[in-house]
Amino acid sequence: MPPAIKRKKAEGQWALGYHEPLNKNEENKKNDDGLNVRRRIIEIYSKTGFDSIDPADLRGRFRWMGLYTQRRPGIDGGKTGALEDEELEDSYFMMRVRIDGGQLSGPQLRTIADVSTRYARGTADITDRQNVQLHWVRIEDVPAIWEALEAVGLHTMEACGDVPRVIIGCPLAGIAADEIIDATPQLRDIHDKYIGSPEFSNLPRKFKSALSGCTAHCTVHEINDIAFVGVVNEAGETGYALFVGGGLSTNPMFAQSLGVFVKPEQATEVWHGVTSIFRDYGYRRLRSRARLKFLMKDWGAAKFREVLEKEYLGYALPDGPEPAAPLPRRDHVGIHPQQDGNFYVGFAPRVGRVNGELLGVIGDLAERYGSGRVRTTIEQKMVILDVPEENTEELAEELAKHDLQVHPSTFRRQTMACTGIEYCKLAIVDTKQRSMDLIDELEKRLPDFDQPLTINVNGCPNACARIQVADIGLKGQLVVDENGDQVEGFQIHLGGQLGASFGKKVRGLKTTSAGLTDYVERVVRKFDEQRADGETFAAWVHRADEADLK
């Protein structure tokens, strides 16, 4: 008998005829569009309370409106994987305010500050995708919060869920003196046409977009599902290179360039085409393989470009140049010139942690010294725009009075942390306070260290804080201490570089939370002693003796 032919399992791709839901998440989405939950929140749940919420809405469709239940206080990290959601969750919500391009007007910032103070116990975190996250939000208050946000042009729609998430952009778009192209018109066009549209409200998984003409490459195009990166072609025209299929989490992959040149007026339809491919060909059978990066890995850039051009655009895109190399630091911290002769002032809260009162102070300072316009960055930092040169240092001094540093240490400037066990149901360890303590201690122990060095702290394996592409990436887990007790700690990844390599895991290299500062101090001192002139931490890691990394 001939050998049996092994049939490949269906991946749930709509374009190939697989429309029957293959898991619970897909079934819930087929039963009711996540966008429809908004009406139920306003008309029913806000009036009948938390206990009345349908579980399929609470732990599924609420995300389409930027809402997650937060972790119940007092549940330790050892329970994270052992308890069901209903045992882990509190009756309060994290709410993600969507800030596409990180662009905030004075009234918008003041509204977020007021919402934080009135409805969220003063909480506010700047995320690594330019949003603001609030906590302790009650379902009864959600309609009032939405009304306040929407009155100034903000919203929470599709801030979470299997949808196009916030579109990140350079916070200095249209402002920086050295930018290649202002991507704001394309970013706004995509947002206005497709965010909240049923056309893309049921994607296989989350979909992360970036559009930027920034010379620093501050939107980290290498790890987005789709990224438009400003370039200049041989004819001297400005447009975009197109990258597709980046993402981290437990299977990190860098985006691949399609090798094309996208004119600004084509960007919206190209974004539409790529998003449509994900919707139609994306894998829906297993959630763990449902991100666009898995399709891109299987297809390759050449096939993806061919399908995009032939099936979705109806025309061929010309070949185009690749972007220039990024700057050593991709943020916008410090005092820098704008195109119009004014300056922007970028400053560093500690790991994005702010509060309602502080956001109000920032709004006041932005109006007093600038035009009121403020930006958020994907490094959990903020920028005040339109400051006359003669006012820049005075503004920096005023910000410093509130522990907002314009001239921060490397550790303050380049340490990032996810939400952590304080609020997140997936987390195993504390991150925010641990990172703030780490910054303070390293500034005392290594006051003269000034080399670029990213320290990214994550509370679980999901890489919200981008641990695999950090110089020092810290993945929260339970570890065994010297007494044989199970305690909070971190697996350590070293020498990650965006677009080049993921962090190296050294066998057995872990630390308890209590020993974290000693470890980081030790490895940073080794780097400072051994580095060649101009050598990066990542380059040193890949040549250093393993003993020096421990």
N, C-alpha and C positions, 0 to 999 in steps of 0.2 A: 504493500500500500504506500502511496506517496505520503510524505510527511504532512502533518496537519499545518495549514496556513494560520499563523497567529494573526488574528484580526486586531487592528489598533482600536483602542477604546474611543468612543465618541467623546470629544472635548466640549460638547455643548455649544458649538459655534452656530449662531443663527444663520449665517450665510450658507452653511452646508446643510440646512434643514433641521437642525436640532433645536426645536423650540420648546420641547417639554422640559420643565425644570428638573435639574439633576441634583439639587440639594435644597435645604430648607430656606436658605437666603434667596435663591432664585425663585422658589415657590412664593415666598412672601412678596417679592417684587412683582411677580406676575399677578398675584391676587389684587394688588392695589398699588398704584404709583405712589412713591414716597412723597411726592409734592402734595398729594391730597391730604396729608396729615395736618397741614397748616390749619385748614378749616376746622378739623376736630379739636385741635388745641384751643382755638379761639372760642368755638361755640360750645364745646362739651367739657374737655378736661380741665380747663382753667376754672370752670365753675364747679365741677364735681370732685376735683382734687386728685392727688397722686394715685391713690388706691383704685381709682376708676379706670386707669389707663390700660388699654388692651396691650398685653405683652408684646405682640408683633409690632405695635407702634412704638412702645417704650424702648425696646432694645433693637429696633430696626429702623422704622421710618422716621423716628424723631431725628435721626442723624441728618436727614435731608433738610432739616430746619436748624442745623447747627447745635443740636442738643444731645448730650450724653449724660446718663446718670453717673454721679461721682461715687467714689469709694466711701463706704461707711467708716467713720473714724474708729481706730482701735483694732483693726484687723491686720495682723502682721503679714509680712511677705510670704511666709510659709504656707499661708492659706490661699494665696492667689490662684494657683492652679487646681486647688482641691475643692473649692466652694463654687456653687452655681451663682449666676449673676444676681439672682434675687437675694442671695445670702450676702453677697459682697456689696451690693449697691445701697446707697442712701436714698432718701426721698427728695434729694436736691440734685440740681443739674449743673454741669459745666456748659456754658454757652459760648460759642465761638463767633465773634463778630468778624465778618468777612471784610477785609480791606485790600481790594485788588490793587496791585502796584504799590501798596504801602502808602497811598496818598490820602492825607487827612487835612481837611480845612479846620480853621479855628472852631467854628460851631460844632463840627463833627467830634473833635477831640473833647470839647467841653461836654457834649452829650454823653460820650462814653464814660467820662469822669463822673457825671451825675448818675448815670445808670449804675455804675459800680458802687457808688456811695449809697444810693437809695435801695437797690435791689440785690446786691451781691456782697454785702458785708465789707465793702471797700476793696475787694480782690480785683486784681488785673495782672495778667502776664502778657508780655510781648512774645509771640511765638517765633519759631524759625521759618515760618512762611508768612510773616508780616501781619498776621491777624492779632487780635486781642482776645484772650480767654478770660471769662468771668466764672466765678464759682458761687456756690450756695444759692443758686437761682431757684425760686419756687415756681411750680407750674402755674399757680394762680397769678403770678406777676408777668408771665411771658407776653401776653397781649399788650400790656402797657409798655414793656421794654421795646417790643417791635414798633409800636406806634411812635415812641420817642426816637428810635434809630431811623426809621423810615422818613420821619419828618425832615431829617438832615441828609438824606440820600444814602444811608447805610442800611445793611440788612444782614441776616444770618443764613439766608437761603443757600443750600448746597455747600455750606461750609464744611460739612462732613458727608458721608455716604458714598454710594457707588455712582459718582457723578463727577463732572469737572469741578474740582476744588478751586480755591482762590487762585487767581492768575498772578503769579509773582512777577514783579518788574523792578528795574533799577529805581531806587528811591529818588535818584537825581535825574530821572528822565526829563528831558527838556530843560535841564538846569545846569548840569555839569559842563564845565568849559571844554572838556576833552572827549565828550561822548561821540560815538559814531553816528547814531541815529536815535531819535526820540520815538520810542515804541508806544507811547501813550495812545495815539489814535487807534492803532490796531488792537491794543489791549481793551480799550473801551468798546470798540466795535464788537469784538468777540463776546465780551461780557453782556452787552446790551441785547445782542441777538440770541444768545444761546444759554445763558445762565438762567435757570428756572424754566427752560423749555422742555416739554415732554420728549423732544427728539433725542435728548441725551440724559434723561433722568433715570435710565436703567442701563448703566454700563456694567461690564463684568465685575469691576472693582473700582477703587478710587482712581482718579485721573488727574495728574499734576502737570500744570502748564507754566511756562516761563517765556517772557518776551523782554528782550533787553538789547540796548545798543551801548552798554557800559564797557569801557576799556578794561575795568578790573574784573569783569565777568562775575559780578556780585550775585547773580541769580543761579549760580552753580548748575549750568545747563547739563552737565555730565550726569546728573542723577534725577532728572525730570522725565516724565513720560513723553513730553514733547517740549522742545525748547527752540525758540527763534533767537539767533545770536547775531548781533550787528556785524556786518562785513562790508568791504568795498570791493567791487569786482574790477576786472581788467579795464573796463570802460570808464571807471571812476564813479559808477553808480553805487549809492548806498542801498543796502537791502539786508537780507538775513540768510545765514546758513541754518540748516534744519537738522536738529538732532532728535532721535526717537528711541524710546525703550530703556530709559534709565530708571533705577530704583534701588533701594537698599533692603531693609528688613533682613530676614534670615537667608535670603538668596540674593546678595548684592550683584548688580550688573551696571556697567556704565552705558549710557546712551550711545548710539551709533550715528555718525553723520551720514545723511543720505547723499551728500556730495552735490547738493543743488544750491541754486541762487534763487531766493524768493523775493520778488519785488514787494514793497510795502503794501501796494494795493491788492496783492495776491494772498497776503498773510491770513486773512479771515477764512477764505475758502480752502486754503491748505490746512489750516487748523481744523476746519470742518471735515475735510477728507480724512485726516489722520484719526480724528475722534470717531468718525464713522467706521473706519476699519476696525478700531478697537471694539466698538459696539457690535459689529457684524461678525468679525472673525475671532474676537477674544475668547479665551477658554473659560467656560462657565461651569464645567463639571466639578472641579476642585477649587475652593477658595484660595488654597495655597499656590495655585498656578494661574490665577485669574488676572494678574497684572499684565500690562502690555509688554513688559520686558521678556516674558516667556515666549510670546508670539514672535517678537523680534529675534530672539535667540534662534528659534526654529527656522524662521524664514530667511534671515539675513537682510542686510540693507538693500541689496540689489533687487530682491524680490519685493520687498516692502515698497521701494520706490516705483517699481513696475505696476504693482496693484494700485497704488495711489494715483499714478498718472493715468492709467488706462481705465480703471473702473470707477474712479471717484472724481478726478479733475477733468478728464477728457482732453488733456493736452500735456505735453512734455515740459518739464521744468529744465532750464539750462543748467549745465554744470557750474559750480561756483567755488570760490576760495574757502579755505578753512579759517576759522578765527585765529587772531594772534594769541600768543601765550598770555595767561592771566598775570596779574600782579601778585607779589608775595602775600600781601594782605588784601582780601577781597571786600573788606567792609568800607564804610564811609565815615569812620571816626576821625575827629579832628576838625581843623578849620581849613576850608578849601575854597577856591574862587568859583563863582558861577559865571555863566555866559554874559550876564548883564552888568558885571562890575561889583555886584554884591557878593556875599560869602554865605556858605552853608556851614553849620556847626553840628557835627555828629558827636554824640555822647553815649556813654555806656552805663546803663543800669546794670546791676549785678544779675547775670543770667536771666535777663528779661523781667525780673520781678519788680513791679511797680504797684501802685494802688490808686484808688479814685482820687484821693486828695493830691497825690503827687502828679497825676495827669492834669489836674486843674492848675497846679503850679506851672507845669510845662506849658500849658496853654497860655497862662498869663505872661510868661517870659517870651514866648513866641510872638505875642502881640506887642509887647513892650519893645523888643529888640528887632523884630522882623515884621513880616506881613501877617503872621498868625498861622502860616502853613507849616505843617509838621509831617514827617515821614517816618515809617517804621522800616526796619531792614530784616533780612533773613538771618542775621546774626544776633537777633534779639536786642538790637540797639535802636536808637531813635536819632532823628536829624531835624534841626530847626533851619528853615530856609530864609533867604532874603534879608540877611543881616549886613548892614553897612560895615565896611572894614573897621572903622574906628570903634564899633561896638562889640566886636567879636570877643576880645579878651574879657571885657566886663561881663558879657553873657556867660562866658566860661566860668568866671568866678561865682556868679549867681547860681549856676547849675551845680557847682562843686559844693555849695552850702547845703544842697539837698542830696549829696552823695551821688551826683550824676557827673561822671568824669569825662571831660573833653580831651584830656591828656592822660589816659589811664595807663596803668602797667600792662605789660603783655598778658598777665594772668586775668586781669579784669576785662581786658579788651577781647580776649580770644577763648574764654571759657563759656561753654554753652551747656544747658541742662534741660531735659524734658520735664514734664509735670511731676513725675515720681509718685511714690506711694501716698503722699499727702492727699491726692484727689483721684489718682488713676486706678481703675480696677485691674489693669494688667500688670501694674508695677510690683516689683519685689522689694525694692529698697527706696530709701529717701534720696532725692537728687538735688532739689533746689537749695535747701539749707546746707546740705553737705557740700555743695559746690561753692556756696557763698563763704562758708568757713574755710574751704580749701584756698580760695582766692586770698582771703585775709591773711592766712598763715604763710602762704608762699610770698606775698608781698613783704612780710617781715623777714623771712629767711633768705630770700633771694632778691634784695632790693635793687640790685644793679643789672639783673638779667633783662635784656631788651630785644632778644631775637624773636622772630615770628614763631609762635607755638600754639597750636590749637589743642584744647582739652575739652572733650565732649563727653558728657555724663548722661547715661541712659539708665532708666529704672528697670528695663526688661530687655529681651532680645529684639524688639521690633524696630530699633534704630531711629526713633523719632528725632533724636539728637545727632544723627549722622555719625555714629561712632566709628564706622569702618573707614571713613575718609578723614579722620582726625590724626594729628600727630600722636596724641595719646587718647585713645578711645576707651571708655570705661563702661562695660556692660554689667548692669546690676544682677546679682544672683546671691544665693545663700552659700557661704563658704564655712569651712571648719577652722576655728581659731586654735591657738597654741594649747588651749585647755581641752580641745576635742569637742567644743560646743559649736552648734550651728548658729552663725551670726550673719548680719548683712555684710556684703562685700562686692567685689567687682572682678570680672575677667578683664584682662588688659589686652588691648589691641594697639600696636605701635607702628608708626610710620605710614599711615594712610595718606594718599595724595589723590585729590580729585582728578579723574580722567587718566590716572597713571597706574595706581595700585591700591588695593585695599589693605587695611592694617594687618600687620603680621602678628600672629598669635604664637607666643613662645611657650613651649611645653611647661605646664604647671604654673604659669605666671598669673597669679591671682593675688588679691589683697583684701584684707578685711576693711570695712569702712574706717575703723579706728586707725589702721595703719596706712591709710591712703596718702596722707600728706607726706609722711616719711618716704614712701615709695616714690612719689612724684618728685620730691626734692632730690632724692638720690639719683634718679635717672636724668633729670635736667642738669644737675651738677656734672655728671659724666659727659653729657653732650657738650656742655660749655667748655670742659677741659680738653676734649678730644677733637672738637670740630675744626675743620679747615676753614680758612677765610671764605666767607660766602656760602658755606655748606649748610644745607637745610637739615632740620631734624630728621625728616624722612630719609634723606640720603645717608645720614650718619647711621640710622637704625639698620639699614640694609647692608652696612659694612662692619658694624660694631660686633665685638665678641658677645656671645650670648650672655656671658656672666655680667657684662656691663649693663644689660637690659633688665636685670633682676634686682 
